[in-house]
Amino acid sequence: MIGKINLAAISERTGYSVSTVSRVLSGKAEKYRISKAAVKRVTAEAARCNYRPNLLAQSLRTRQSQTVGLVVPGIDNPFFATLSSVIMAQLSQRGYHTLLADSRESAEEERMALQMFQDRNVEGIISVPVASSPELHEDIGREIPLVLIDRYFEKTSLSYVCTDNYAGAYMAAKYLADKGYRRILAIQGVPASMPNRERVRGFLAALEGRDVYCSVRGDAFSVENGQREALAAFSGNPSAYDAIFAFSATILLGAISALRKLGLAEGRDVGVISYDNNGFLDFMNPPVTRVEQPLKEVGEVAVGALFNLMEARRCGDDAPAPVQQLIRPTLVVRESC
C-alpha cells in the first residue's frame, strides 16, 4: 500500500523542485512556462502515487478553502432538506463544497455552527437564522461574506433572499374564502420565526372584513404539532372547521393523520391547503392544493449574492450593496379544497 504522498516526495521522485511540482499540480504550469515534459512527468507520478493535496494547508495559505458553510434549522424537515439540496447543487456547479450544519431551531446550536464555520476557514456562509437578534450574524458578516436565506431580520444590513411569506399566506386564505369556506383553522409553525409571523399576518389580512371565522394555533413546523392541533380542534366538534391551512407540509401530514383518526376525510369533510410544495402532495388522495415556494430561484439569487460578496472580499474591493429580496410564491391548485 502506498502511504500518504506529499509534494516533497513527488519532487524527489521526479527530480523537479517542490515549487515546480506545486505549480504543475495547482494548474499553473502555463503561467510559469513549465515544459510539457515536466508537466507530463509530474502529473504521471502524482497519479501513480494517488496524490491528494492537503486542502486545509492549502486554504490556510491561499485563504481560499473552496467551501461555503450552510446552516438550516432542521435537516429532517423536507422543506429544509430540499432547500439544502438546491443550495449545495448551486455551489457544486461553481466548484465549491458545502459544510452543512443543523441548528435544530436553537440559537445556541446556531452560534456553535457559525463558530465552527469560522474555525474551518469557510469562504462564505448561507444561513437560515433562528436567533431573535441579528447581532451575531452581522458581526460574522463583517469578517466572512454572509447571506441570509428563507428568514431575515428587519432593519439589517445583511443580504437576504426569501419567499414573500405574507403574499403566500394571503393568496391561500383568499382562495379558501373565495371557494366558500367559512370556518378556517390555521395551524402555524414556530410562532417567533419570521416566516411564521408573516404567514399569520397574510392569513389574517386576507380574511379581514369577510364573513369568515378563523383561528391560529400551533407551535412547531412538525408532524406532531399538526396532529395535536387538529385533534384538539375537531375531537369535540367534527364540524368546528370546514378548512385547514397548514403552514408547512409536515404540519399538513399531521393534520391529515388526525382527521383520518376522527373519521373525517380531507377534501370531502374538511378542505386542506398547505404552505410548501413537495412532490408527494400530488400522490395523496386527493392531491393537495399548496403554496409553492420558488426554491430554485431563491437559491440562485442567494448564491449569486454570496459570490459577489466573496469576489469583492477576495479583490479587496468595497462590498456591493446588500441584496434584500422577497420572491413571490405561486398557488398550485389541486382537489383538496
C-alpha positions in Angstrom: 0.0 0.0 0.0 1.3 3.5 -0.9 1.5 5.8 2.1 0.4 9.4 2.1 2.4 11.3 -0.5 3.4 15.0 -0.3 4.9 17.4 -2.7 8.4 16.8 -1.4 8.1 13.1 -2.2 7.0 13.8 -5.8 9.8 16.3 -6.1 12.4 13.7 -5.1 11.0 11.0 -7.4 10.7 13.3 -10.5 13.8 15.4 -9.9 11.9 18.7 -10.2 11.8 21.3 -7.4 8.9 21.4 -4.9 7.8 24.8 -6.3 7.7 23.3 -9.8 5.7 20.3 -8.7 3.3 22.6 -6.7 2.8 24.8 -9.8 2.1 21.9 -12.0 -0.4 20.3 -9.7 -2.2 23.6 -9.0 -2.7 24.2 -12.7 -0.2 27.0 -13.1 2.3 25.3 -15.4 1.5 27.5 -18.3 1.7 30.7 -16.3 5.2 29.8 -15.2 6.3 28.4 -18.6 6.9 24.9 -17.3 7.8 22.4 -20.1 5.3 19.9 -21.3 7.7 17.1 -20.4 7.9 18.3 -16.8 4.1 18.5 -16.6 3.7 15.0 -18.0 6.2 13.5 -15.7 4.9 15.3 -12.5 1.3 14.5 -13.2 2.0 10.9 -14.1 3.9 10.4 -10.8 1.1 12.2 -8.8 -1.4 9.8 -10.4 0.7 6.8 -9.8 1.1 7.7 -6.1 -2.6 8.6 -5.8 -1.5 12.1 -4.6 -4.2 14.2 -2.8 -3.5 17.8 -1.9 -3.7 18.9 1.7 -6.7 21.1 1.3 -6.6 22.6 4.9 -3.0 23.7 4.5 -3.8 25.0 1.0 -6.7 27.0 2.3 -4.7 28.5 5.1 -2.0 29.5 2.6 -4.3 30.9 -0.1 -7.3 31.9 2.2 -9.5 30.1 -0.4 -11.0 26.9 1.0 -13.5 26.4 -1.8 -16.0 25.8 1.0 -19.2 27.5 2.0 -21.0 26.9 5.3 -24.7 26.3 5.2 -26.8 26.2 8.4 -30.5 25.3 8.5 -33.0 24.9 11.4 -33.9 21.2 10.8 -32.5 18.9 8.1 -35.2 16.4 9.0 -37.8 18.8 7.7 -38.4 18.0 4.0 -38.5 21.8 3.2 -35.0 22.4 4.6 -33.7 19.2 3.1 -34.9 20.3 -0.3 -33.6 23.9 0.2 -30.2 22.4 1.3 -30.1 20.3 -1.8 -30.8 23.3 -4.0 -28.0 25.3 -2.4 -25.5 22.5 -2.5 -26.2 21.9 -6.2 -25.7 25.6 -6.9 -22.4 25.7 -5.0 -21.2 22.4 -6.7 -21.7 23.9 -10.1 -19.3 26.7 -9.1 -16.7 24.3 -7.8 -17.4 24.7 -4.1 -18.0 22.2 -1.3 -20.7 22.7 1.3 -20.2 22.3 5.1 -23.8 21.7 6.4 -24.9 22.3 10.0 -28.3 21.8 11.7 -29.2 24.4 14.3 -32.4 22.5 15.4 -34.2 25.8 15.9 -31.7 26.6 18.7 -29.9 29.9 18.9 -27.1 28.3 20.9 -26.7 25.5 18.3 -26.7 28.2 15.6 -23.9 30.1 17.4 -21.8 27.0 17.6 -22.4 26.2 13.9 -21.3 29.7 12.9 -18.2 29.5 15.1 -17.4 26.1 13.5 -17.6 27.7 10.1 -15.2 30.4 11.2 -12.8 27.8 12.6 -13.0 25.8 9.3 -12.0 28.8 7.2 -15.1 28.8 5.0 -15.1 31.5 2.3 -18.8 32.3 2.8 -21.9 31.5 4.8 -25.5 31.0 3.9 -27.8 30.9 7.0 -31.4 30.3 7.8 -31.3 32.3 11.1 -33.1 31.2 14.2 -31.9 33.8 16.7 -34.2 36.7 17.5 -31.4 39.3 17.1 -29.2 40.0 14.1 -26.0 40.9 16.1 -24.2 37.6 15.8 -24.8 37.3 12.1 -23.9 40.9 11.5 -20.6 40.5 13.5 -19.6 37.5 11.5 -20.7 39.1 8.3 -18.1 41.8 8.8 -15.4 39.0 8.7 -16.9 36.5 6.3 -19.3 37.1 3.4 -22.8 36.0 4.7 -26.2 35.8 3.1 -29.5 35.0 4.9 -32.0 32.7 3.2 -35.6 31.8 3.9 -35.6 34.1 7.0 -34.3 37.5 7.6 -34.0 40.3 10.2 -35.8 43.6 9.9 -33.5 46.6 9.7 -30.4 44.6 8.9 -27.5 45.5 6.6 -27.1 41.8 5.6 -28.2 40.4 2.3 -31.2 38.1 2.4 -33.3 36.2 -0.2 -36.6 34.8 1.0 -40.1 33.9 -0.2 -42.7 36.6 0.3 -44.5 34.7 3.1 -47.1 37.4 3.6 -48.2 37.1 -0.1 -48.2 33.3 0.0 -50.5 33.1 3.1 -52.7 35.9 1.8 -53.3 34.1 -1.5 -54.0 30.8 0.3 -56.5 32.3 2.7 -58.2 34.3 0.0 -58.5 31.2 -2.1 -60.3 29.4 0.7 -62.7 32.2 1.4 -63.4 32.7 -2.3 -64.2 28.9 -2.5 -66.9 29.4 0.2 -65.1 28.1 3.3 -66.3 30.0 6.4 -64.6 28.3 9.4 -60.8 28.2 8.7 -58.2 26.8 11.1 -54.6 27.8 10.5 -52.0 25.5 12.1 -48.8 27.6 12.5 -45.2 26.7 13.0 -42.6 28.3 15.3 -44.5 31.4 16.4 -41.4 33.7 16.7 -39.9 32.8 13.4 -40.1 35.4 10.7 -41.8 33.2 8.0 -44.5 32.2 10.5 -45.2 35.8 11.6 -45.6 36.9 8.0 -47.8 33.9 7.2 -50.1 34.7 10.2 -50.2 38.4 9.1 -51.1 37.5 5.5 -53.7 34.9 6.6 -55.5 37.4 8.9 -55.3 40.3 6.4 -56.9 38.2 3.6 -59.9 37.4 5.8 -60.3 40.8 7.4 -63.8 42.2 6.7 -65.1 38.8 5.4 -67.8 36.7 7.0 -65.3 34.1 8.0 -64.4 32.7 11.4 -60.7 31.9 11.7 -58.3 30.7 14.3 -54.5 30.3 14.5 -52.9 27.7 16.8 -49.8 25.6 17.0 -46.1 25.9 17.9 -43.8 24.0 15.5 -43.2 23.0 11.9 -43.7 19.4 12.7 -46.0 16.4 12.1 -46.6 16.1 15.8 -47.8 19.7 16.0 -50.2 19.3 13.1 -51.7 16.1 14.6 -52.1 17.5 18.1 -53.7 20.8 17.0 -56.1 19.1 14.6 -57.1 16.5 17.2 -57.8 19.3 19.7 -59.8 21.3 17.2 -62.0 18.5 15.9 -62.4 16.0 18.7 -65.2 17.7 20.5 -66.9 19.0 17.3 -66.2 17.4 13.9 -67.8 20.4 12.2 -65.9 23.0 14.1 -63.9 24.0 11.0 -64.5 23.4 7.3 -60.9 24.0 6.2 -57.4 23.8 7.5 -54.5 25.9 6.3 -51.3 24.1 7.4 -48.2 26.3 7.5 -45.9 23.5 6.3 -46.1 20.2 4.6 -45.0 18.5 7.8 -47.9 20.1 9.7 -50.2 19.1 6.9 -49.3 15.4 7.3 -50.0 15.5 11.0 -53.3 17.3 10.5 -54.5 14.7 7.9 -53.5 11.9 10.2 -55.7 13.4 12.9 -58.6 13.9 10.5 -58.5 10.2 9.5 -58.3 9.1 13.1 -61.5 11.0 13.7 -63.2 9.5 10.6 -63.0 12.8 8.6 -61.8 12.9 5.0 -59.6 15.7 3.7 -61.2 17.3 0.7 -64.6 15.8 1.4 -65.3 16.8 5.0 -62.6 19.3 5.5 -60.7 21.3 2.9 -57.0 21.3 3.3 -54.3 23.6 1.9 -50.6 23.6 2.7 -47.7 26.0 2.6 -44.7 24.5 0.8 -44.6 22.3 -2.3 -43.4 18.7 -2.3 -43.8 16.1 -5.0 -45.6 13.7 -2.7 -48.5 16.0 -2.3 -49.7 15.1 -5.9 -49.8 11.5 -4.9 -52.1 11.9 -1.9 -55.8 11.2 -2.2 -56.9 13.8 -3.0 -53.9 15.7 -4.4 -53.2 18.7 -2.1 -53.6 22.4 -3.0 -50.5 24.3 -1.8 -48.4 27.4 -1.9 -45.2 26.7 -3.9 -42.0 28.5 -2.8 -39.6 29.2 -5.7 -36.7 27.4 -4.1 -34.5 27.2 -7.3 -34.8 30.9 -7.8 -34.2 31.7 -4.2 -31.1 29.5 -4.2 -29.7 31.1 -7.4 -30.2 34.6 -6.2 -28.7 33.8 -2.7 -25.7 32.0 -4.1 -25.1 34.8 -6.7 -25.2 37.4 -3.9 -22.8 35.4 -1.8 -20.3 35.0 -4.6 -20.4 38.7 -5.4 -19.5 39.4 -1.7 -16.8 36.8 -1.8 -15.3 38.2 -5.0 -15.2 41.7 -3.6 -13.6 40.5 -0.4 -11.0 38.5 -2.4 -10.1 41.5 -4.6 -10.1 44.0 -1.7 -13.0 46.0 -3.1 -15.8 47.6 -1.2 -18.7 45.2 -0.6 -21.6 45.5 -3.1 -24.9 46.9 -1.9 -26.8 44.2 0.0 -29.3 42.1 -1.9 -32.6 42.2 0.1 -35.2 40.4 -2.0 -38.6 38.7 -1.4 -39.7 36.4 -4.2 -43.4 35.8 -4.7 -44.6 32.2 -4.4 -47.4 30.7 -6.5 -50.6 28.8 -5.7 -50.8 25.3 -7.0 -54.5 24.3 -7.1 -55.4 20.6 -6.7 -58.5 18.7 -5.4 -58.1 19.0 -1.6 -60.1 22.2 -1.4 
